[in-house]
Amino acid sequence: MVTTPAAEFIDRTLRMEGSPERAEADAARIGGGLRSYGASVGAVRGTVRDAGLRHPGLTHDEVTALAAELWAEPVFERRLAAIVLLQRHVAMLRASDLTRLEQFLRDARVGELVDPLAADVVRPLVDRLEGAEAGRARRIVARWSSESDPLLRRAATLA
């Protein structure tokens, strides 16, 4: 259910970059019940870069909404594109975005999504927070280490 032009461009491009053979192999390798378009990581990164050129000047709310829109479908490349988008805009993320990021981590299903989300988005966000926001963020990440979900515990060690 793609609605924004940026999400439509990303989804369409990733589908075109993929192949049925690679999609089948990737879905089996990745697991977690995620579908795959069969697009390479390089294609995902390039597509997000191109989307940024087509839709420059995205605001914080537009970036987080686009990430959520991409994440909504259980397709590996869409979710990886959401992470790449957040990586590119990590400087504009706020402490309040940690709630959404935690939900993404809980729903990631596979380490190939948890690792870059925790290490390249959550960690830089938490590291640059100050004062009460930093303390709250560190308590949230510390709480993950006692969760029953092994991927969320893994995220705590990376973040």
C-alpha positions as CSV (number, residue, x, y, z in Angstrom):
1,M,0.0,0.0,0.0
2,V,2.5,2.6,-1.2
3,T,1.1,6.1,-1.1
4,T,3.8,8.8,-1.2
5,P,5.7,9.5,-4.4
6,A,9.0,8.8,-2.7
7,A,7.9,5.4,-1.4
8,E,6.3,4.6,-4.8
9,F,9.6,5.4,-6.6
10,I,11.6,3.3,-4.1
11,D,9.3,0.3,-4.3
12,R,9.0,0.4,-8.1
13,T,12.8,0.8,-8.6
14,L,13.6,-2.1,-6.1
15,R,11.1,-4.4,-7.9
16,M,12.8,-3.6,-11.3
17,E,16.3,-4.1,-9.8
18,G,15.4,-7.5,-8.5
19,S,15.2,-10.9,-10.1
20,P,12.8,-13.8,-9.3
21,E,15.7,-16.2,-8.9
22,R,17.6,-14.0,-6.5
23,A,14.4,-13.1,-4.7
24,E,13.7,-16.8,-4.0
25,A,17.3,-17.4,-2.9
26,D,17.4,-14.3,-0.7
27,A,14.0,-15.0,0.9
28,A,15.3,-18.5,1.9
29,R,18.7,-17.2,3.1
30,I,17.3,-14.2,5.0
31,G,14.3,-16.0,6.6
32,G,12.1,-14.4,9.2
33,G,9.1,-14.7,6.9
34,L,10.2,-11.7,4.9
35,R,9.7,-11.6,1.2
36,S,12.4,-10.4,-1.2
37,Y,12.4,-8.6,-4.5
38,G,15.9,-10.0,-5.2
39,A,17.6,-6.6,-5.4
40,S,21.2,-6.2,-4.3
41,V,22.2,-4.1,-1.3
42,G,24.0,-1.8,-3.7
43,A,20.7,-1.3,-5.6
44,V,18.9,-0.5,-2.4
45,R,21.5,2.1,-1.4
46,G,21.5,3.6,-4.9
47,T,17.7,3.7,-5.0
48,V,17.5,5.6,-1.7
49,R,20.2,8.0,-3.0
50,D,18.2,8.6,-6.2
51,A,15.0,9.1,-4.2
52,G,16.8,11.8,-2.2
53,L,17.7,13.5,-5.5
54,R,14.2,13.3,-6.7
55,H,12.7,14.4,-3.4
56,P,15.2,16.8,-1.9
57,G,14.8,18.6,1.4
58,L,12.7,16.1,3.2
59,T,11.8,17.2,6.7
60,H,12.1,15.2,9.8
61,D,8.5,14.2,9.7
62,E,8.7,13.2,6.0
63,V,11.8,11.1,6.6
64,T,10.3,9.2,9.5
65,A,6.9,8.8,7.7
66,L,8.7,7.5,4.6
67,A,10.7,5.0,6.7
68,A,7.5,3.8,8.4
69,E,5.8,3.5,5.0
70,L,8.7,1.4,3.6
71,W,8.9,-0.7,6.8
72,A,5.1,-1.5,6.7
73,E,5.5,-4.2,4.1
74,P,7.4,-7.4,5.2
75,V,9.8,-7.1,2.2
76,F,13.5,-7.2,3.0
77,E,14.6,-4.6,0.5
78,R,11.9,-2.1,1.5
79,R,13.0,-2.5,5.2
80,L,16.6,-2.1,4.3
81,A,15.8,1.0,2.3
82,A,14.1,2.4,5.4
83,I,17.3,1.8,7.3
84,V,19.4,3.4,4.6
85,L,17.1,6.4,4.6
86,L,17.5,6.7,8.4
87,Q,21.2,6.3,8.2
88,R,21.4,9.2,5.6
89,H,19.3,11.4,7.9
90,V,20.4,10.2,11.4
91,A,21.5,13.8,12.3
92,M,17.9,15.0,12.1
93,L,16.4,12.2,14.3
94,R,15.2,13.0,17.8
95,A,15.0,11.3,21.1
96,S,11.3,10.8,20.5
97,D,12.1,8.7,17.4
98,L,13.5,6.0,19.6
99,T,10.0,4.6,20.1
100,R,9.6,4.1,16.4
101,L,13.1,2.6,16.1
102,E,12.4,0.2,18.9
103,Q,9.2,-0.9,17.1
104,F,11.3,-1.4,13.9
105,L,13.8,-3.5,15.9
106,R,11.0,-5.6,17.4
107,D,9.6,-6.2,14.0
108,A,12.9,-6.7,12.1
109,R,12.8,-10.5,12.3
110,V,16.4,-10.9,11.1
111,G,19.8,-9.9,12.1
112,E,20.6,-8.4,8.7
113,L,18.1,-5.6,9.6
114,V,18.7,-5.4,13.3
115,D,22.5,-4.9,13.0
116,P,22.5,-1.8,10.8
117,L,19.5,-0.3,12.4
118,A,21.0,-0.6,15.9
119,A,24.6,0.2,15.0
120,D,24.1,2.9,12.3
121,V,20.9,4.6,13.5
122,V,20.2,3.9,17.1
123,R,23.8,4.2,18.4
124,P,24.6,7.5,16.7
125,L,21.3,8.9,17.8
126,V,21.8,7.9,21.5
127,D,25.5,9.0,21.4
128,R,24.6,12.6,20.5
129,L,21.8,13.0,22.9
130,E,22.4,15.0,26.1
131,G,21.0,15.5,29.5
132,A,17.7,13.9,30.5
133,E,17.1,12.7,26.9
134,A,20.4,10.8,26.9
135,G,19.6,9.2,30.2
136,R,16.2,8.1,29.1
137,A,17.6,6.7,25.8
138,R,20.3,4.7,27.6
139,R,17.7,3.2,30.0
140,I,15.6,2.2,27.0
141,V,18.5,0.5,25.3
142,A,19.5,-1.1,28.6
143,R,16.0,-2.5,28.9
144,W,16.4,-4.3,25.6
145,S,19.2,-6.4,27.0
146,S,16.8,-8.1,29.3
147,E,14.1,-8.8,26.7
148,S,13.2,-12.4,25.7
149,D,13.8,-11.6,22.0
150,P,17.4,-12.5,21.1
151,L,17.4,-9.9,18.3
152,L,16.4,-7.1,20.6
153,R,19.1,-8.2,23.1
154,R,21.6,-8.2,20.1
155,A,20.4,-4.7,19.3
156,A,21.2,-3.6,22.8
157,T,24.8,-4.7,22.5
158,L,25.2,-2.9,19.1
159,A,23.5,0.3,20.2
